[in-house]
Amino acid sequence: MIILLMFPVLERLPSERRGRRIARLLSEIFVTDIDDCLREMGVGDMSVPKKVKRAAQALGERCGGYRSAANAPEPVAALAAELAETVPGLAENPQAARALARYTLETRTGILTAPAESLLAGRIVLPDPAAGLVLAAQE
């Protein structure tokens, strides 16, 4: 879920002055946090680097997949299919996959259209996820 929220930010940042550097730092913070969490959970020191490498690869792969789906002719359907492959439990619940896809696309639109100053200052207002759940329940 962290990657799902990071993907539109990482998509937008390179278009801003200083954005590439901030995107790199954000990705580094993600990797460092994964490393710290694994160590706190007691994962052995020998296997942490392999797991961190897989998490970093997942960040790149998922961001690419989510971006491609979001740019597809039918973005809700394409992103729901991508999410069903990457988020546990969504393959068995297509309605939830569509609701999460809609929420993600709404979040992406907000991030892509937010003023640069707000984005760079970390002042982005995310859509209310409960609103998407109400719409999904009405389908």
Secondary structure in CASP SS format (residue, H / E / C, confidence):
PFRMAT SS
TARGET T0000
AUTHOR 0000-0000-0000
METHOD secondary structure of the structure
MODEL  1
M C 1.00
I H 1.00
I H 1.00
L H 1.00
L H 1.00
M H 1.00
F H 1.00
P H 1.00
V H 1.00
L H 1.00
E H 1.00
R H 1.00
L H 1.00
P H 1.00
S H 1.00
E C 1.00
R C 1.00
R C 1.00
G H 1.00
R H 1.00
R H 1.00
I H 1.00
A H 1.00
R H 1.00
L H 1.00
L H 1.00
S H 1.00
E H 1.00
I H 1.00
F H 1.00
V H 1.00
T H 1.00
D H 1.00
I H 1.00
D H 1.00
D H 1.00
C H 1.00
L H 1.00
R H 1.00
E H 1.00
M C 1.00
G C 1.00
V C 1.00
G C 1.00
D C 1.00
M C 1.00
S C 1.00
V H 1.00
P H 1.00
K H 1.00
K H 1.00
V H 1.00
K H 1.00
R H 1.00
A H 1.00
A H 1.00
Q H 1.00
A H 1.00
L H 1.00
G H 1.00
E H 1.00
R H 1.00
C H 1.00
G H 1.00
G H 1.00
Y H 1.00
R H 1.00
S H 1.00
A H 1.00
A H 1.00
N C 1.00
A C 1.00
P C 1.00
E C 1.00
P H 1.00
V H 1.00
A H 1.00
A H 1.00
L H 1.00
A H 1.00
A H 1.00
E H 1.00
L H 1.00
A H 1.00
E H 1.00
T H 1.00
V C 1.00
P C 1.00
G C 1.00
L C 1.00
A C 1.00
E C 1.00
N C 1.00
P H 1.00
Q H 1.00
A H 1.00
A H 1.00
R H 1.00
A H 1.00
L H 1.00
A H 1.00
R H 1.00
Y H 1.00
T H 1.00
L H 1.00
E H 1.00
T H 1.00
R H 1.00
T H 1.00
G H 1.00
I H 1.00
L H 1.00
T H 1.00
A C 1.00
P C 1.00
A H 1.00
E H 1.00
S H 1.00
L H 1.00
L H 1.00
A H 1.00
G C 1.00
R C 1.00
I C 1.00
V C 1.00
L C 1.00
P C 1.00
D C 1.00
P H 1.00
A H 1.00
A H 1.00
G H 1.00
L H 1.00
V H 1.00
L H 1.00
A H 1.00
A H 1.00
Q H 1.00
E C 1.00
END
